[in-house]
């Protein structure tokens, strides 16, 4: 127990050293999942160990931080942490996310080079053992496009609050040059730039693999103060945006355990029913992509609402059946009933 308490105090010290603006007591309590009084006692213990901690007035509260960081003695990564970093990098690389994979591999090299010789020799065998014992399961799907030069241009524009121009080989006018206010990047099965164009204040998504000749412009283009990339992403199921609708799904009892562990949407609520089924409810746009996903549940899911999603599912099933019935008839294969 004493070891666990010491580890949690060190975690708090790392949080305070890693925060430039500092943390309030309430933020410490949330981060450590403890009560405010416990957070206050832990802060005092850290303060005794690291007297360089300073207080930043931020009315109506106060923030605490360790401005000079921690000595390397307290920052040595564990074998599990380094193995998790390698696994994440390998996962990105295997999925085609070469840009993010390269960043994580570079971070791994920096961490290892910063370790003292004895610490590096001690941790290296354990890291390799864990990496060899863990692997990545590759799922079918499109390989995300991650040109490092394109990502660098977008990130430079975002950090500098500058406009961005590019030729877009998609949409209704392929080849047209666009000038936009970049808001962020959505990493998914395909990667997208979220941006504003012209006077239209509705964010739009642009596929990175269709963007060419990217250029950061010498023109300020700050994002709207109230824009949240996470809120924008949460509006939709997947990447497609449209009218936000209330979705209710009923999962059969024999698939209920799967549904309790499944995340359909970030806003979902999951309610077990007396008959053993599960009701899942959330608000989202992107009904076509949702219908595609529900195909994977087969007859384990029933669409309760909206009616439009149910009709869309029926239409997509009919299209698929028409293609395969035609193919079966042409090959002389008997239909299964």
C-alpha positions in Angstrom: 0.0 0.0 0.0 2.9 2.4 0.8 4.4 1.7 -2.6 1.0 2.4 -4.3 0.6 5.7 -2.4 4.1 6.8 -3.4 3.4 5.9 -7.0 0.2 8.1 -7.0 2.1 11.0 -5.5 4.7 10.7 -8.2 2.0 10.6 -10.8 0.6 13.9 -9.4 4.0 15.5 -9.4 4.4 14.5 -13.0 1.0 16.1 -13.8 2.0 19.3 -12.0 5.4 19.4 -13.8 3.7 18.7 -17.2 1.1 21.5 -17.0 2.2 24.9 -18.1 -0.9 26.7 -16.6 -1.0 24.5 -13.5 -3.9 22.5 -12.0 -6.6 23.4 -9.5 -7.4 21.1 -6.6 -10.7 20.1 -8.3 -8.7 19.2 -11.5 -6.3 17.1 -9.4 -9.2 15.3 -7.7 -10.7 14.4 -11.1 -7.4 13.3 -12.6 -6.7 11.0 -9.7 -10.3 10.0 -9.1 -10.2 11.0 -5.4 -12.1 13.5 -3.2 -11.1 17.1 -2.9 -9.8 16.6 0.7 -7.6 13.7 -0.5 -6.3 15.7 -3.4 -5.4 18.5 -1.0 -3.4 16.1 1.2 -1.7 14.7 -1.8 -0.8 18.2 -3.0 0.7 19.0 0.3 2.8 15.8 0.3 4.1 16.6 -3.2 4.8 20.2 -2.1 6.9 18.9 0.8 8.9 16.7 -1.6 9.2 19.3 -4.4 9.4 22.8 -2.6 9.9 24.4 -6.0 6.1 24.1 -6.6 4.5 27.5 -7.1 1.0 28.9 -6.8 -0.6 30.8 -9.7 -3.6 33.0 -8.8 -6.5 32.4 -11.2 -9.5 34.0 -9.5 -11.8 32.6 -8.1 -9.3 29.7 -7.5 -5.6 29.0 -7.5 -3.5 26.7 -9.6 -0.4 24.8 -8.7 2.5 23.7 -10.9 6.2 22.6 -10.7 7.7 25.1 -13.2 11.1 23.6 -13.7 10.0 20.1 -14.4 11.3 17.0 -12.6 14.7 15.5 -12.5 15.3 12.6 -14.9 15.5 10.3 -11.9 11.7 10.6 -11.6 11.0 10.5 -15.4 12.5 7.1 -16.4 9.8 5.3 -18.5 8.9 1.7 -17.6 9.2 -1.2 -19.9 5.4 -1.3 -20.1 5.2 2.3 -21.1 7.8 1.9 -23.8 6.2 -1.3 -25.1 2.8 0.5 -25.3 4.5 3.3 -27.3 6.1 0.8 -29.7 2.8 -1.1 -30.1 0.9 2.2 -30.9 3.6 3.1 -33.5 3.4 -0.4 -35.0 -0.4 -0.2 -35.1 -0.3 3.1 -36.9 2.2 1.8 -39.4 0.3 -1.4 -40.1 -2.9 0.6 -40.7 -1.1 2.9 -43.2 -0.9 5.9 -40.8 2.8 6.5 -41.7 2.9 10.1 -40.6 1.8 9.4 -37.0 3.8 6.2 -36.9 7.0 8.2 -37.8 6.3 10.7 -35.0 5.9 7.9 -32.4 9.0 6.1 -33.6 10.9 9.4 -33.3 9.6 9.9 -29.8 10.7 6.4 -28.8 14.2 7.1 -30.1 14.3 10.4 -28.1 13.1 8.6 -24.9 15.7 5.8 -25.2 18.5 8.3 -26.0 17.7 10.3 -22.9 18.0 7.3 -20.7 21.3 6.7 -18.9 23.2 3.7 -20.0 22.4 1.5 -17.0 18.7 2.3 -17.2 18.6 1.7 -20.9 20.3 -1.7 -20.6 18.0 -2.7 -17.8 14.7 -1.8 -19.6 15.6 -2.8 -23.2 15.2 -6.6 -22.8 11.8 -6.3 -21.1 10.6 -3.9 -23.8 11.6 -6.4 -26.6 10.0 -9.3 -24.7 6.7 -7.4 -24.4 6.8 -6.3 -28.0 7.4 -9.8 -29.2 4.5 -11.1 -27.1 2.0 -8.6 -28.3 0.9 -8.0 -31.9 -1.7 -6.1 -33.9 -4.8 -7.6 -35.5 -5.3 -5.9 -38.9 -8.9 -5.1 -39.8 -10.1 -4.8 -43.3 -10.7 -1.2 -44.5 -9.2 1.7 -46.4 -5.6 2.6 -45.6 -5.6 6.2 -44.4 -3.7 8.7 -46.5 -1.0 10.4 -44.4 1.4 12.4 -46.5 3.9 13.9 -44.0 4.3 17.1 -46.1 0.5 17.6 -46.3 0.1 17.1 -42.5 3.0 19.5 -41.8 1.4 22.2 -43.9 -2.0 21.8 -42.3 -0.4 21.8 -38.8 1.7 24.9 -39.6 -1.4 26.7 -40.7 -3.4 25.6 -37.6 -0.5 26.6 -35.2 0.0 30.0 -36.9 -3.8 30.7 -37.2 -3.2 31.1 -41.0 -5.3 30.5 -44.1 -4.5 27.4 -46.2 -4.9 26.9 -49.9 -5.0 23.6 -51.9 -6.3 22.1 -55.1 -9.1 19.7 -54.3 -9.6 16.8 -56.7 -13.1 16.0 -55.3 -16.5 17.5 -54.8 -18.7 19.0 -57.5 -15.8 21.0 -59.1 -12.7 18.7 -59.1 -9.4 20.6 -59.6 -10.6 23.9 -58.1 -8.3 25.7 -55.8 -9.7 26.4 -52.3 -8.8 28.8 -49.6 -9.9 27.8 -46.2 -9.7 28.5 -42.5 -8.3 25.2 -41.0 -10.0 24.0 -37.9 -8.5 20.6 -37.3 -7.9 17.1 -38.6 -10.1 14.1 -38.2 -8.3 10.8 -38.2 -10.6 7.9 -39.3 -10.6 5.2 -41.9 -10.0 8.1 -44.3 -8.5 11.3 -42.9 -10.1 14.7 -43.3 -9.3 18.4 -42.8 -12.1 20.2 -41.1 -12.2 23.8 -42.3 -14.4 26.9 -43.2 -14.5 28.2 -46.7 -15.5 31.8 -47.6 -18.3 33.3 -45.6 -20.0 30.0 -44.9 -19.6 29.4 -41.1 -20.6 25.7 -41.4 -17.5 23.5 -41.0 -16.8 21.2 -44.0 -14.7 18.0 -44.3 -12.0 17.6 -47.0 -10.4 14.3 -47.7 -6.6 14.6 -47.3 -5.9 12.2 -50.2 -7.8 14.5 -52.6 -5.8 17.6 -51.5 -2.9 18.7 -53.7 -0.4 21.7 -53.7 -1.0 22.7 -50.1 0.3 26.1 -49.2 0.2 28.1 -46.0 -1.0 31.7 -46.8 0.2 34.9 -45.3 -3.3 35.7 -44.2 -4.7 35.4 -40.7 -7.5 32.9 -40.3 -8.3 32.2 -36.7 -11.0 29.7 -35.9 -14.3 30.8 -34.3 -13.9 31.0 -30.6 -16.8 28.7 -29.9 -15.7 25.9 -32.3 -14.9 22.5 -30.8 -13.5 19.8 -33.1 -14.6 17.1 -30.7 -18.2 18.5 -30.6 -18.2 18.6 -34.4 -17.0 14.9 -34.6 -19.6 13.9 -32.0 -22.4 15.2 -34.1 -22.0 12.4 -36.6 -21.8 8.6 -36.8 -18.4 8.3 -38.5 -17.4 11.1 -40.7 -20.5 12.1 -42.7 -22.5 15.0 -41.4 -26.1 16.0 -42.0 -29.3 16.4 -40.0 -28.8 15.2 -36.4 -31.4 12.6 -35.4 -32.5 10.6 -32.4 -31.4 7.0 -32.9 -32.8 4.1 -30.8 -31.6 0.5 -31.4 -32.8 -2.7 -29.7 -30.2 -5.5 -29.4 -31.5 -9.0 -29.0 -30.9 -10.9 -25.7 -28.3 -13.2 -27.2 -26.2 -10.2 -28.4 -26.9 -8.1 -25.2 -23.4 -8.8 -23.7 -21.8 -7.6 -26.9 -23.9 -4.5 -26.9 -22.9 -3.7 -23.3 -19.3 -3.6 -24.3 -19.8 -1.8 -27.7 -19.5 1.9 -28.3 -21.9 3.0 -31.0 -21.5 6.7 -30.3 -20.0 9.0 -27.8 -23.4 10.3 -26.6 -25.0 6.9 -26.2 -27.1 5.6 -23.3 -27.4 1.8 -22.8 -30.4 0.4 -20.9 -30.9 -3.3 -20.2 -34.5 -4.4 -20.7 -36.5 -7.0 -18.6 -36.6 -9.5 -21.5 -32.8 -9.5 -21.6 -32.5 -7.2 -24.6 -30.6 -3.9 -24.6 -31.8 -0.5 -25.8 -29.1 1.8 -27.1 -30.0 5.5 -27.7 -27.9 8.4 -29.0 -28.1 11.6 -31.2 -26.1 11.6 -34.5 -26.0 12.4 -38.1 -24.6 10.2 -40.9 -27.5 7.7 -41.2 -26.0 6.0 -44.3 -22.7 5.2 -42.5 -24.7 4.0 -39.5 -26.8 1.7 -41.7 -23.6 0.2 -43.1 -22.3 -0.5 -39.6 -25.5 -2.1 -38.5 -25.1 -4.6 -41.4 -22.4 -6.2 -39.3 -24.9 -6.9 -36.5 -27.1 -9.0 -38.8 -30.4 -9.9 -37.2 -29.0 -9.1 -33.8 -30.2 -5.4 -33.9 -33.6 -3.8 -34.6 -33.9 -0.2 -35.6 -36.6 1.4 -33.4 -36.1 4.9 -34.7 -35.8 7.1 -36.7 -38.1 5.6 -39.4 -35.8 7.1 -42.1 -32.9 5.0 -40.9 -35.0 1.8 -40.9 -36.2 2.6 -44.5 -32.6 3.3 -45.5 -31.5 0.0 -44.1 -34.2 -1.8 -46.1 -33.2 0.0 -49.3 -29.5 -0.9 -48.9 -30.4 -4.6 -48.2 -32.6 -4.7 -51.3 -29.7 -3.3 -53.4 -27.3 -5.9 -52.0 -29.9 -8.7 -52.5 -30.6 -7.6 -56.1 -26.9 -7.7 -57.0 -26.3 -11.1 -55.4 -29.6 -12.7 -56.6 -28.6 -11.6 -60.2 -25.1 -13.1 -59.7 -26.6 -16.3 -58.3 -29.0 -16.7 -61.2 -26.2 -16.1 -63.8 -24.0 -18.7 -62.3 -26.8 -21.2 -61.8 -26.2 -21.4 -58.1 -29.4 -22.2 -56.1 -30.8 -19.6 -53.8 -30.8 -20.3 -50.1 -33.9 -19.7 -48.1 
